[in-house]
Amino acid sequence: MIERSRAFAAAICLLSASFARNAAADDANSRCAEAFEKAQTDRAAGKYTAAIAEAATCSQLECNAAVVRECVKLHEALKSEIPTLVFSARTDEGVEIAAVKVFVDGQPLLEQIDGKPVSLDPGVRTFRFEAEGFGAVETTHTARVGDQNRLIEVVFETPGGKKKQESSQAPLVLEPRKVPIASWVLGGVGVAAIGVGVYMRASGIADYNELNSSCSPRCDEDEVDAVRTKFRLSWLPIGIGGAAVLGGVAVYLLQPRESGPAVSVGATADGARARFTTRF
């Protein structure tokens, strides 16, 4: 009778332990499934840091084997996608400094720069760098999915350094170039000569139109020759004027330091010719 009671009690204990193990396993599987689902939700929301933590939770051996496999794959994918940044700082004289505190979006990130990559959730981030003896430096960068070991470097300006000294110097003011008298003279002669040539061509066009409407095609040959001559001669003042204007521009650009230019403009049988000389 006593042996039967003992056997019955042992069976009850084994059954209770079995129920307890099954209940614990069910709880673990439930937590693992929730962690896997949460990791995917965080990933979709851009919360990669939280997603990696959840994926690590459901990768434990206590979870169902199928869930563990999926969580391990997800964990590896997240680690390759989360942006990692490397920070660097130097002075405006090129000296690298490591004793720099780094803040991201107003929150402490690093007590000093050590050259190791730092993981951050993707998005636009504002970084603030502080180093003793220098003014703080702020910069904004976008941490992108897939960025790996992206370098973020800042430059601290040395108080009283090169930039401040350069800014204290008076700005260089360039005086405007003066127009020589020769340029004014040549320009005036050129414009006047071109005006004469244009007038002659306009007069010739008027005479041509008059002949064309009054006697064409049996006009007097002398009158026709006069119109042709007027057209040919109109090129002479136009050529002289153009040469004079160009000479004035050249004199302006090549202003002499010691003596002024010698300029000569003359007409030839087939046009105009201008010549100027100068000494430096």
FENSULNOR-V722308 format. One record per pair of residues at least 4 apart in sequence whose ideal C-beta (glycine too) atoms are under 6 Angstrom apart, sorted by the first residue. I is the first residue (numbers start at 1). J is the second residue. Records with the same first field share a line. If there is no record, write none. Layout:
BEGIN
I=J, J
END
This chain:
BEGIN
28=62
29=64
32=58, 63, 67
35=54, 57, 58
36=58, 67, 71
38=54
39=51, 54, 55, 74
42=47, 50, 51
43=51
46=121, 122
47=51, 121
48=78, 82, 121
49=121
51=78
52=78
55=71, 74, 75, 78
58=63, 67, 71
59=68, 71, 72, 75
63=67, 68
81=145, 146
82=119
83=120, 122, 143, 147
84=117, 119, 148, 149
85=118, 150, 152
86=117, 149, 151
87=102, 113, 152
88=153
89=97, 100, 129, 154
90=96, 155
91=95, 156, 158
92=155, 157, 158, 161
97=131
98=112, 113
99=112
100=113, 129, 131
101=130
102=109, 110, 129
103=108, 109, 128
104=109, 125, 127
105=126
117=149
120=143
122=143, 145
124=142
125=143
126=140
127=139
128=136, 138
129=137, 154
130=136
131=156
134=156
137=154
141=152
157=163
160=164
179=183, 252
180=251, 255
182=251, 261
183=187, 248, 251, 252
186=190, 244, 247, 248
187=248
189=244
190=241, 244, 245
193=237, 240, 241
194=238, 241
196=237
197=234, 237, 238
200=230, 234
201=234
204=227, 230, 231
207=227
208=227
210=214
211=215, 219
212=216
215=219
219=223, 224
229=233
235=239
236=267
237=241
239=271, 272
240=272
243=272, 274
244=265
247=263, 274, 276
250=254
251=261
254=278
256=260, 278, 279
257=280
259=279
261=276, 278
262=277
263=276
264=275
265=274
266=273
267=272
268=273
END
